[in-house]
Amino acid sequence: MIEDTETIDEFLARHSSDVEEAVRKAAAAEIMPRFRQLAAHEIDQKSGPHDLVTDADRRAELSLTDALSALLPGSLVVGEEAVHANPKTHEAIQGDAPVWIVDPVDGTRQFVHGEPGFCTLVAVAQGGVIRGSWTYAPALDRFAVAIRGRGATLDGEPLRAGSPEPGRDLEVATSHPDYTTPEQKAALLGLWTAGVAPRACGSAGLEYLAIARGRLDATAFSWEAAWDHAAGLLLVEEAGGAHLTLTGEPFRITGGNALPFTAARDEATARRVVELLSGGV
C-alpha cells in the first residue's frame, strides 16, 4: 500500500517484487493451465481473424486488476480486454492517478497456436510517464523488470542493449501488414533497402526484450495501443536504448503519435530507422 507522503517511485522501490509475484500468480493460475489445452469455445475473434482473445486473456486480466488495485489503492487499471469492452476506460492514462497498463497475453496468436513466444506485460505510469515495467514470458521462464532511473534486469541480471555491430545489416521487426494504413505501409517500405533486414514481428513485448538484450536492433510499429508498448518502451530505455516517432519525438503512451515509430538499441539507430521510414512516405 502506498503511504500518504510516498511517491510512486518510492512505492516501486518497496513493491516491485510484489508486482512480479502478482504477475507470476496470474500466469500460473490462468494462463499456463490453458497453454496447449485451449478448447474451441475458449477462443474468440475481436476485430478479425488475426485479433484473437481467449479465456486466458480475460481471466488473467481480471486477476491482475484485482491484485494490482489492492497493492496500490487509488490506482486505476487500463487492460486490453477491459478497453475492448469499454473504450472509455482508456482515458485513465490521461489522468493524474497512477495507472496500471496490462496486456495479459501479448502474442495471443502464438499462445493459441501452442507456441511459447508470448508474454504478460504490466507497466505503471503517472502523468503519462512510465515508472515501472514487468515482462514475463511464462513458457520460456524469463522475467524482465525495469524501474525508471534504476535500470533493467532479466532474471535478476542487468540488461544493456548496446549498439549494432558495424557493417552488419540492421535487423528490424516490423508491423504486420494487416495492421497498417496505406500511408504506414509506404513508410515501412523505406526499410526495404541495403543495410537493413526487416522481418515480421511476433509478440511486441518479446521484441522489446530482444532489443534490451542486444539481440534485435530495432522495431518499426504502426499502432499505439499502450498495453503493447508501455512495458517494453521503459525496458528499452533503461537498457540504454531509445524510441522515436516519425516526427523524431519520443513515443507518448497518451496517444497522438506520428506513426510508424521505432524503438532501438541506441539513439543513432532510432534516428536511422526514422530517416528510412520518413523516406518511404
N, C-alpha and C positions, 0 to 999 in steps of 0.2 A: 504494500500500500504506500502511495506517495504521501509524504508529510506535507503540512501546510506551507512550510518555508523551503521545501526541497524543489530544485529544478528538475526538469526531465532528464538532464544529463546525470545528476546525482542519483536519481532513481535508477537509471540504467546501470550505473556503476554497482549498485547493490543487487539488481534483479535480472541482469542479463541471463544468468544461469536458470532463473525461474521461467523465463520466456522459452529458453531452449527446452526445458523439461515439458512445458505445455505443448510445444510443437512435437516433441518425440511421443508424448502420450496420445495426441490426436492421430498421429500416423500409425502408431501401434494398434490403437483401438478401432480406427475407422478406415484406414487406407490399406495397410498391408494384408489384413484378412481377406480383402476383396481383390488383391493383386493376382491376376491369372485365375480368378474364381468368379468373375462377374457373370451374372445371368443376363439374358437379353433385356428383361424388364428393368434392369438396374442401369441401363444406358439410354440417354435421350439426346436429341439434337436441339440446339438452341436456334442459331440463325442459319444453319446449313449443315451439310454432311461433314464439314471439317471443324465444326464448332460443337464439341460434344460435352456432355455433363453426365456424371454418374452419381450413384448413391454415395460413393466415397467422397466426392467433392462436397456434396451437400452436408453430409454428417460430420465430416472433418471441419468444415467451416463453422457449423453450429458449436462444436466442441471448443474450437479456438476462440470463438466470440465469447462464450461463457467464461473461459479461463482468463483471457486477456482483460476483459472488462473487470473481473474481480481483482486481478492483480494491480490494476491501475484505475481506481474509482474515479469517475468523472470523465474517463476517456471514451471515445467513440470507436466503432469498428466499421471500416469500409471493406466488405468482402465481395469477391467477384460474383458469387451467386446471389447475394443479397441485392447488389446493384442491378443484376439482371431482372430480379423480381420487382424492384422498386428503384428506378434510376435516381430518384431524389436523394437517396442515401449517400450518393457520391459527393453531394455538396458539403459534407462534413470536412473534406480535405481543405476547403477554402476557409474554415473557421480557425479560432484560436485554441480550441481544446486539443489535447493530444489525441492523435488518430492512429489506430492500428490499421494497416493496409494488408489484406490477407488474400493470397491465392492458395486455396487448399491443395489443389493438384495442378501444378503448372506442367504442361505436357500431357494433358488428358488423353490425347490421341495415342501417345506412346503407352500410357497406362492401360488403355482399353486393348491395345494390341499385345499386351503382355511384355512390353519392352521395359528395361529398367531406367530409361532416360527421362525420368520425371522427378519433380521435387515439390516440397511445400515451401512457400515463401511468406514471410512475415516481416513487415517493416513498421516502425513507429515514427511519426512525423508530427511536427508542431509548427504552425505558421508557414506551412508549405516547405519546411526544411526537414529532410530525412535525418533522424538522430540515431537510429539503430536498425540493424537488419539481421535476419536469420534465414539461412538457406539450408534445407535438409533434403538430401536425396536418400530416402529410406531403403530403397532396393540396392543402393550402392554403399550404404552405411557411411556417408560423408556428411559432415555438418560444418558449415561456414558461418562465421559471425563477424559483423563489422559494427563498431560504435564510433560515431563521428569524433575525430580527434584522437582516437585511441588505437587506430589500426584495424587490420582484418586478419582473421585466422581461419585455417581449415583444420579441423580435428585438433585444435589447440596449437597448431604451428603457424607462425607468421606467414602472410601472403605478400608477395611482391610481384607485380605484373611485369616489370622490366620493360625492355624495348624490343621491337622486332629485330631479327638478325639482318644486318646489312646485306643487300644483294639477293635476298630471298623474297619470293612473291608474298605479298600480304594476304593472309587468309582472313576472309571477311564472311561472317554468317549473315544472310540477308532474309528479308521478309518473304513469306510465301506469296506468290502472285495473286492468290485468291483474296488477299487482304490489302491490296493496293489499288489506288485510283490510277487512271491513265497517266496523270502527271507524275505520280510517285513511281510508276513503272519506268517512265522515261528517265527520271533521276537515277534510279537503281541501275539502269543500263550503263551509266557512266562508270560503273565498277568493272564492266567487261572490257578491260584494257590491259596492256602489257604491264607486268609487275604486280598484278592483283589476281588472287584466286578466290572468287566468290563461290559460296555454296549455300544451299537452303538451310535455314536454322531449324533447330529442334526446340526443346524446352528453353524459353528465354532465360529462365533462372540459371540453368546449367551453362548456357552460352556466356552469361556474365561471369560465372565462376571460372570458366575456362580462360577468360581474359585476365581475371585476377590472379590466376595460376601461371600466366605466361604461356598458355597452350593454344590461345587464339588471339589474333592481332586486333580484331575489331568486329563490331556488328554494324548493320545498317537496317534499322527498323522503321516501319511506316505507320505504326499505331501507337496510341498514347496511354492505353489502359494502365493506370498507376499500379495495380496489383501485379502486373507482369514485370514492371521496371523498377519500382522503388527499392526493393531489397538489393537487386543486382547493381543498381547505379551507385549506391553507397559502398557496396563491396568493392567495386572497381575503383572508386575514388580513394578509399582507404588503403588500397593496394598500390596506389601511385598512378592510377590511370585517369582518364578524363572523358567527358561526354559533351557533345556539341550538337546543336540542331542545324538545320540548313542555313540559317542566318548567322551561324557562328556563336550563338548564345548557348549556355548550358540548358539542358532539358529541365522543364518545370513539371513537377507531379500535379500541379494545379491545372494544367492544360494550356491550350492556346499556343502550342509549339509549332514551329515551321518544320514540316516533315518532308522527307525522312530525317532521322537523326542517327548519330553514331555514339557508341562507347568504344574506347580503345585503350590499349596498354599504356600509351603516353600521349601528351598533348600534341606532339608533332604528327603522330599517326592519326589522331582525331581530325586535325586540320587537313591532312592529306585526303582523308576519306570525304570530308565535307566538300573539298575542292572538286573531287571526282563526281560527287552527287550533284553539285551545282552545275558542272559542265554537261550533265546529262539532261538538264531541264530545257 
